[in-house]
């Protein structure tokens, strides 16, 4: 199916969010000839995750040359896995190049969306009312911080903040710094700070498997070669894509040989790089590698063994004015307490109130757990499409590749409206139910279903992610099956 590039039917589109996917949506809307669109952004800059998270050591765990828009390669990435500031600068540069920034209404969060008579009517935090035929929700996944409810947290007399709200005004040199959590964020903070503060304490509830990786800088000569010969950059990206997809295929089959090799790499990393047998055992997870999102780090084990560093595995009893007291009775005195306790990964477009056809509330539809057809559309909410929505391949793909394919898919659906084939297009309940049943069944074979607790699991313990191969996802995104959609008007 092709998208009509021109039409006598003007069509207005509202995009929610100016992160990676929102910028992309704006670019593609322009390229497809949609001149009447606006992007609402709750913050004061574009960038999404990379604007929100500025903690020491932040980097992407997808190779930089794969974590770029396919149409905007960057020959000047400084290293294999780019840091957060570098990624943020990339998105700001691309948004400016394509004049996306001019289309964004900053510091204006959409608080209410309601579908009525074939149109979406929205209300913003500033009281503005707007309406459009279509909404594209590019609201991201990991941006609502989950703040652990530790007893006594309010009593702490030092500096305390969530990792996604890093207070750069707080000095760290010579300070006693404690970090609660052991996900990717905490691991990156550890590698960045363990040798730069007076004392560093990592409070671990659950040990993590760590996948070794080479994160080498690109030389001046390599970057010059990328600039001079676009083919070199294309070939590198293609190789990275092949390697990444092989890894993605491993996690969907817990018994595959690929998955067993991943586990062997992680085990060898632990065994070969942690000298102290007692520390090694405290760092050894009691579940299979990959069951939680794999941690990629070239030097975490080295950092946690630094003389300044301490791994605390006794549970947290309470926070006191001078630090954290653990279940073994020890008071760990701290000057700075960082909560690297993750995000509310089930929010998606919420907390915005979204009312679909006949006033159905998205909160009620998702009361059990969030569900969407191909992670894009929800029955009862016509002309509303999500990028990186529920049950998509967030755990094993590059999010940019996902978003690019999803935007193309969504604009083919929107093209039906613009071409005059219908006024409303929404996924059928039966198609969604069939998809979700097949997805949940397939997910039971994945590594995520092998017995650990993780943010991939819904409240029933079923992995809430894409359980099939990357190639199947991209095939699905190539062209919508219009029989799965109801077209009205």
N, C-alpha and C positions, 0 to 999 in steps of 0.2 A: 504494500500500500504506500502511496506517495502522499506528501502533504501539499495542498494547494498553496502556491506562493503568493497569489494575489486573489482578492475577492472584493465584491461590492458590499459585503457585509462587514462593517467595522466591528471589531471585537476587543473588548477591554479585558486585561488580565492583571490580577493582583498577585504579586509574589511576596511571600512572608519569609523574611530572613535574607541577610546579605553576607552569608558565609560562602564557603566554597560552592555549594549547590545553587544558592541564590544568584551569585555572580554569573555562574554558568547559565542559569535559566534566562537571565537578562540578555546575555550575549546571543543565545540561540533564538530568543524571541525576536531580537533585532534582525538576525540573519534570515529568519523565516518571514520577515516582512510585517511583524506585529509592531506597530508604532505606538499603540495606546496601551502602555503598561506602566506599573509603578511597583517599586520594592519598598516594603516597610521593614525597618530595622530598629530593634529595641535599644540598641547601643549607639555610640557616637562614631563608629568606624565600621568598615567592612572587615571580614576576616573570620567571624564565627569562633570556632574552637581556638584558633591561633591568636585571636584577639583576646579571648577570655583567659587563656592559660599562658602565663609568662614565668612560671617557676624555674629555678635554676636547673639546667640540664634538659629542658624540654626539647624533644625531637620527635620526628615521625618514625614509626617502625616499618614503614613502607619505603623502599629505596626512592630517593628524591626524584630520579629521572622517570620513575613510574608514577610518582605522586605529583603530576603536572597535567594540565589540560593537554589532550593529544594534539590540539591545534596551536598550542603555545609552549613548545619545548623551551627549556632554560639551559643553555650551554654553560652557565656560570654557577651552577650549584657548587658549593665549596667542598662537599664531602658526600660519601655514599648515602648517609641518612642525615638529611638536613635538619638544622635546629629550628626551633619555633619562630624566632625573630626573622630568620631568612625566609621561611615559608609565608609568614605574614606579609613581608615586604613583596613577595611574589604576587600574592593575591591583590594587594593594594595597587601594584603596578599594572596588573591585567585589568582591574576594574577601571583604572584611569584611562588606559589605552582604548578600551571599548566604550568609554563614556558612560559606564554603568553608575559610577558615583553620582552623576548628575540626576539619575533616576531614583535615587534612594531618599526616602524620608527618614532621616536619622532621629534617634531618641523618641521614636513613636512606635510603641508596641500595639499590635492588634489584640484587643481584649475580647472581642465578640464578633462572631461570624454567623450569619443566618441566611438560609436559602429560602427565597420567596419568589414565586412567579418567574422561575427560570433564571433568576439573578442572585448573586451573593451580595449581601449587604454587610458591611463591616463597620466596627466602631473602634477607635484607637484610644490609647491612654491619654491623649490630649483632647479627647472629645470629638475628634474629626469623624465624620460619617462619609463613607465612600461605597461604591458598588461596582461590580464587574460581572461579566459572564462566567469567568473562570478564576479559580484560586489555585496557585501552585504553592504548596507548603514546603519550603526549603528550610525547615526549622532545626535540622540537625538532631543528633542523638545524645551526645555527651556534653550537655551544657547546663543542666540543672544540678548543682552540687548536692551530694548526699552528705549531710553533716552528721557524723556519728553522735548519738545521744549518750555521751559519757557522763556518768554521775560526777557532779561537782565541777563540770567544765566552766561554768560561769565564775567560779571562785579563783581561777588561775590568775596570778598577778603579773605574769609576763605577757609577751605578745603572742596572740593566738589567731590563726586564720586557716581557712580551707586552702588547699593547694591551688585551686582555680581562682582564688582571690588573694594572690600573693601580695604581701605588703613590702614593697621594695624600699620603703623608708626605714625598715627595721634593720639595724646593723647586725651582721652575723659573725664577723671576725672575733675570735676569742670567746664566743658565746656557747652555752650548752643548748644544743638544738635536739628536739625530739620530733620524730615523724611517726604518725600512726598510720599503718597500712603497708601492704607489700605488693600492690599492683604495679603496673607499668610506671605510673607517676612516681610512686615512692622509690622504685628502683632507680629511676633517672635522677631524682633528687639525691639519693644516696651517692651515686657515682660523682655527682657534681660537688657535693658538700663535705663528704666524709673527711677529706684531708685539708679542709679550709676553715673549720670551726674549732672551737676549744674542745668540745666533746660532742659526739654525734650518737644518738640512740635511736635505733629503728625498732618500733614496737610491732612485732609480728604475731598476728593471730593465726594465719595460715601460710605455710611455706609455699614457695612458687618454683616451678621448673623454669630454668633460664636457658634459652637457646643461644649458643654463641654466635656472634656475627662479626664480620670484619667491617669496621666503619673508618675507612681510610680517607684522607683528604685527596681531592683531585689536584693534580699538579697544574701549574700555569700552562705547561705545554699541552696537557690534555684538554683544558678548557679552551685554549686557542685552537686546537684541532677541531673541537666540537663547533666552535664558531665558524671555522673556515669550511667545514664539510658537514652539511646537515645529514648526510647519509651515515656518518659515524654515530651521530646521536640517535638516529632512527634505529640503527642496528643494536646499539646498547639497550635502548628501551625495549626492543623486541626480545632480546635475550633475557632481560630482567622480567619481562612479562611471562615468558615461558617458564622460568624458574619459579616465579611466584605462583603461577597456576598449578604447577606440580605440587607445591606445598599446600595449596588450597584443596586439592583433590585428596590429600592425605587425611585431613581431618574429618571428611564426610564418611569415611569407612574406618572404624576403630580397629579392625583386624587386618587392614591393608599392610603390605610390606613397606610402603612409603611411611605410614604412621609409625611402624616399628623402628624405622631408621631415625625418624625424628626423636623418638624416645631414647634411642641409643646415644644420639648426639647430646641430648640434655643430660643424661646420666653421666656420660664421660666428662662433660663440662664440670659437673659437681665433683666427681671423684678425683679429677686431675688438678683441680684448682683450689680446693679448700684443704689446707694442710692439717688443721686441728680436727681429729676424729670426732670430738664432742660437738664442735661447731658444725661439722659436716652433717651430723645426724639431725641437728636442730634445723638445718636448712633443707633437709630431705623431705619432700612432700609425701603424703600417704595416699596419693591418687595418681592416675596416669598422666603423663605429659600431654598437654593439649586439652585436657578436660576443662581447665580454665583457659582464658586467653593466654597464649604463650608470651612470656617475657623475652624480649630480644635485648641483649646487652653484651658489649665486648668486655666489660670490666666490673660487673657488679660484685663478683666474688672477691676480686682484689680489693674493692672499695670497702666491703664490710669487714675485711680482715685488717684494715688500717689501724694503727695503734690508737687513733682517736675514736674509732667506731666501736659500737656495742650493739649486739643483737639481743633484744629482750623478748623472750618467748613466754614468760609468765603472763597470765591474763591481767588486764587492767581492772583493778578494783574500783578506783576513783581518781579523779583529778583533784589535787589540793592546791592551795595558793602557791606553793613552791615547786610543784611538779606533779608527776604521776606516781601513785602508789599501786604496785602490782599485787597480785594475789599471794605472792610469797612474803608480803610485808615490807618489801624494799621500797623506799622513796627515791625515785629518780629525779633529782633536782634539775630543773630546766629554766632557761631564760626565754626560749622560743618554742612554741608548740604548733606543729603543722599537722592538719588533718588531711591526709591523702586518702580519703575514704570514699572516693568515687563519685558517681553521678546517678541520678534517677533515670535509668536507661529506658524506662517505659513511658516517658512523658510524650515524646514526639511533638505534635502540634499543641498539646496542652501545656500550660493551664488555660489557654484561650478557650472560651466557651464556643463550641461549634454546634449549631443546630441545623440539621439537614431537612430533607423533605418531610412535611407534616410535623415539623418541630422536634424530630427525634434528636436526642442529645448524644453526642459522641461519647461523653463520659459514661452514659448508660449502656451504649453499645459495647464499650470496652470495659465494662464493670468486671468481667471475669479476667480477661487479658486482651491486649491489643491484637487485632487481626486485620489484615488487609490483603486483597487480591494482588499477588505479585509485589507486595509491599507498597503498592501505589494507590489503590482505590478501595473505598469502603461502601458496601451497599447502603442505599438511603442517602448518600451524599454525592449527588451528581455534580459534575463539573468541578470537583475538588480532587486534586491529585497531589500525592506526597512524593518527595524525593528522599530516598533512604528511610522509608517508613518501616512499619512493623514487619518482622519476620523476613527481612531481606538479608543479603549476604554481607552484613557488617563485620562478621567475625573472621572472614577468610578471603577478602578481596581488597583491592585498592578502592577506597570510597569514591575517588574521582572517576574511575572507570565505571563504577555502578551508576553514578549520577549522570554521566554522559549518555549512557545507554538508556537510562530512564527518561531523561529529558526528551530524547528523540522519540521514544515510545509515547510519552504524554502529548507531544505536539502532533503526533499522528491522530490521536483521539480528538484533540482540540481542532484539528483540521477538518473533522467532520462537521463541527459547528460552524466554522468559518465558511465552509463550502455550501452551507445551507441544507445539509442532509438532516440536521436535527437542531433543536435548541438546547436539549439536555442530553448528556451521555453519562451513564452511571453503570457500574458493574452490577451484575445480577447476584442475588443472594446465593443461588444454587451454585454458580461458578465459584464464588468465594468459599462456600462450604466444601465443595469438592477439592479445591486447591488446598485448603487448610488441612483437610483430612489426609491427603496424600503427603503434604509437607510434614505433618506431625509424625506420620508413620515412618517416613524416610529418616527423619531426625533421630529416631531411636537407634539407628545403626552408627551414628556419628560418635566421635570421641567425646563430645560434650555430654553425652548421656551415659558415661561410664562411672558415675557415682560421686562426683564432687558437687559442691555448691558454687554457682557462678551467676553473673548477671546475664548470661545467655539463657538461663532457664526461666520459664514462666512459673506461676505459683503452683502449677501442677507437676513441675519438674520436667516439662518437655522443652527441649532446646528451641528457642525462639529465633531461629536463623535459617538461612537458605541451606538445605541439606544435600543439594545436588552439585554437579560439576559446574565450573565456570562456563564451559561451552554451552551447557543447557540454559543457563541464565541469559547469556547473550543471544542465544537463538530465540528465547521467549521475548526478549526486548526488541528484536529486529522488526517485528510487525505484530500489532495487536490482533487477537482473535475476536473479531467484532461480534461473534455470536455470544461471547461472554458478557456483552454489554447491552443494556437497554437504551434505545434512542427514542426520545420523545420530542414532538413538535416539529 
